[in-house]
């Protein structure tokens, strides 16, 4: 019964916009499950962000959700600050 439920939740790959590389990652290259699609969408989002990470507060703010804090004294940044480069010949 469990295997039949899993089969019903799959869709054929032909109706999707998967690349050849994404299709090669699938356990069954002819069928796509919701879990497979979630993983591929996460990889696409990460690639589009070029490896940058964002804080939860930034993501919530971007989606119009405000986060109430009990203490506003601490706010960690998800991305490190840019390092200044030394000029050649100076110490």
MODELLER restraints for C-alpha pairs under 7 A, 6 or more apart:
rsr = mdl.restraints
at = mdl.atoms
rsr.add(forms.Gaussian(group=physical.xy_distance, feature=features.Distance(at['CA:9:A'], at['CA:33:A']), mean=6.34, stdev=0.5))
rsr.add(forms.Gaussian(group=physical.xy_distance, feature=features.Distance(at['CA:10:A'], at['CA:31:A']), mean=5.99, stdev=0.5))
rsr.add(forms.Gaussian(group=physical.xy_distance, feature=features.Distance(at['CA:10:A'], at['CA:32:A']), mean=5.36, stdev=0.5))
rsr.add(forms.Gaussian(group=physical.xy_distance, feature=features.Distance(at['CA:10:A'], at['CA:33:A']), mean=4.65, stdev=0.5))
rsr.add(forms.Gaussian(group=physical.xy_distance, feature=features.Distance(at['CA:11:A'], at['CA:31:A']), mean=5.60, stdev=0.5))
rsr.add(forms.Gaussian(group=physical.xy_distance, feature=features.Distance(at['CA:11:A'], at['CA:32:A']), mean=5.27, stdev=0.5))
rsr.add(forms.Gaussian(group=physical.xy_distance, feature=features.Distance(at['CA:11:A'], at['CA:33:A']), mean=6.63, stdev=0.5))
rsr.add(forms.Gaussian(group=physical.xy_distance, feature=features.Distance(at['CA:12:A'], at['CA:30:A']), mean=5.96, stdev=0.5))
rsr.add(forms.Gaussian(group=physical.xy_distance, feature=features.Distance(at['CA:12:A'], at['CA:31:A']), mean=4.67, stdev=0.5))
rsr.add(forms.Gaussian(group=physical.xy_distance, feature=features.Distance(at['CA:12:A'], at['CA:32:A']), mean=6.20, stdev=0.5))
rsr.add(forms.Gaussian(group=physical.xy_distance, feature=features.Distance(at['CA:13:A'], at['CA:30:A']), mean=5.31, stdev=0.5))
rsr.add(forms.Gaussian(group=physical.xy_distance, feature=features.Distance(at['CA:13:A'], at['CA:31:A']), mean=5.19, stdev=0.5))
rsr.add(forms.Gaussian(group=physical.xy_distance, feature=features.Distance(at['CA:13:A'], at['CA:32:A']), mean=5.84, stdev=0.5))
rsr.add(forms.Gaussian(group=physical.xy_distance, feature=features.Distance(at['CA:22:A'], at['CA:40:A']), mean=6.94, stdev=0.5))
rsr.add(forms.Gaussian(group=physical.xy_distance, feature=features.Distance(at['CA:23:A'], at['CA:29:A']), mean=5.61, stdev=0.5))
rsr.add(forms.Gaussian(group=physical.xy_distance, feature=features.Distance(at['CA:26:A'], at['CA:36:A']), mean=6.80, stdev=0.5))
rsr.add(forms.Gaussian(group=physical.xy_distance, feature=features.Distance(at['CA:53:A'], at['CA:78:A']), mean=6.16, stdev=0.5))
rsr.add(forms.Gaussian(group=physical.xy_distance, feature=features.Distance(at['CA:53:A'], at['CA:79:A']), mean=6.33, stdev=0.5))
rsr.add(forms.Gaussian(group=physical.xy_distance, feature=features.Distance(at['CA:54:A'], at['CA:78:A']), mean=5.42, stdev=0.5))
rsr.add(forms.Gaussian(group=physical.xy_distance, feature=features.Distance(at['CA:54:A'], at['CA:79:A']), mean=6.82, stdev=0.5))
rsr.add(forms.Gaussian(group=physical.xy_distance, feature=features.Distance(at['CA:55:A'], at['CA:77:A']), mean=6.74, stdev=0.5))
rsr.add(forms.Gaussian(group=physical.xy_distance, feature=features.Distance(at['CA:55:A'], at['CA:78:A']), mean=4.99, stdev=0.5))
rsr.add(forms.Gaussian(group=physical.xy_distance, feature=features.Distance(at['CA:57:A'], at['CA:67:A']), mean=6.76, stdev=0.5))
rsr.add(forms.Gaussian(group=physical.xy_distance, feature=features.Distance(at['CA:60:A'], at['CA:66:A']), mean=6.44, stdev=0.5))
